[in-house]
Amino acid sequence: MLTKARDVIFAWMVLRYSESGQIWREMTSDEFKADLLRAPNPKCILPAVRDEILEKLWPKVSLEDTPNVIEAKKIKAHNVRALYAEIADQFFRPKSKTKAAFFAEALGHTEKDIETASSYMKYYLPIKKMPARHAG
């Protein structure tokens, strides 16, 4: 379990009944992706929402950063997903599963799509790994 179900349901209900949520409810999945999530579409809202939520928490670029570190510090969907996968790996990956296979599963890729999952392995969290709650 990554969070409490009641928190997810509450957030979903708030979003669903918001002004934007009312518009999204009328869209097909393809319309939603095309109209709202894919930049540089002028209707794209994900980057603005993501930036507003994460800007205060996300690491800032410093003068000493290498080009790779600068790229990793950009607030963009790929980096947010990479951080999510790394955190989930630290706390939920069973010992019986490789990191790449777990990333593929956590990010919604097929287990055979290890190369794509590997492209998300860009962060390292220097914290002690907790034992997985689920074996699998």
N, C-alpha and C positions, 0 to 999 in steps of 0.2 A: 504494500500500500504506500503510495507516494504522498497522499494527503487524505484528510478526512472527507468522506463522501458528502457530508452536509455542506462543506465549504465549496466543493465543486458545484453542487446543485444550486446553492445560493448565488454563486458567481454567474452560472449559466442563466438563471432566472432574471437576474439584474440585466445582463446583456440582452437576453431575448426580448425583454419588455422595454428596452431603451429605444430611443428614436431610430438609431441605426439598426438595432435588432429587428424592428418592425419591417424595415426595408429588406434586410437579409432574409427574413422568413419567406418572402415572396420569390426569392431567387432560386434557381437550380444550383447544384453544386458547381457546375462549370461556369455559370454566370458569376457566382460568388468569387471563385478563384480568379477569373479573368478581370472582373471589375474592381475588386478590392485588394487582392493580395499580390498581384504581379506588377512590380515597378517596370518601367517608368510611367505607367498609366496615371493620368492626373487624378483619378478617383482612388488611387491606392492609399489606404489609411493605415495599413499595418506598420510601416516605418514610423509614422508620427506617433502612434499609440505606443509602440515598442520603445521609441526614444524617450517619450515622456515618463514611462514607467521605470526604465532602467538607467536613465542618464545620471542620476545621483549616486547610483550603486556601481556602475560599470567603471573599470580602471581607465584612467586618463593616459593619453600618450605623453611620453616625456622625451626630452631632447636626446637622451642616451639610447632610446629604443631603436632596434634594428628594423628593417623593412618588414620582416616576418612578424615581429612583435606589434608593430604599428597596425598591420592588417588584422591580427588577432584581437586587437583592442577596439576595432570598429564595431559599433552596435549594428549588427545586421543579422538576419534570420539564421544564416548558416552558423555564425558564432554563438548565438543564443542556443540553438539546438545542440551544438557541440558541448557547450557548458552543461546543459541539461543532461546530456548523455553521460558526461564524465561524473557528474554528481550522482546520477542514478547508478552508475557502475560502482562507485565507492560504497554505496549503501545496500544495493539490491542484487548485484550479480552473484549467482551461485558459483561455487568453486568448480562445478562441473562444466561451466560454459566459458568459452574464450571471450576476451574483451571485445573482439571484432563481432562475434556472433551476438553478444549481448547488445552492443551498439546497434546492430542491424535490427534486432527485435525492438529495442526501445524507441528507435526512430521510425519504425514502420517499414523497414526494408525487408526483403526476403533474406533468409539466412545465407543463400547463395550469393547475395550481393555484398560480399565482404569488402570489395574494393571501395564501393560508395561509403559504407560504414567507416572504413579506415580514414576517409578524407575528413571525418569529423573528429579524429583523435589529434587535437591540437593543444589541449590544456592538460596540466598536471596539477592535481590537488594534493599537497603534501600533508594529508591527514591520515590518521590510522584507519584502515579499512574495517568497517563493521561487518560482522558475520551476516550473510544473506538470510533473509527471512523465509525465502521460498527455495526449495530444492527443485532442480529441473534440469 
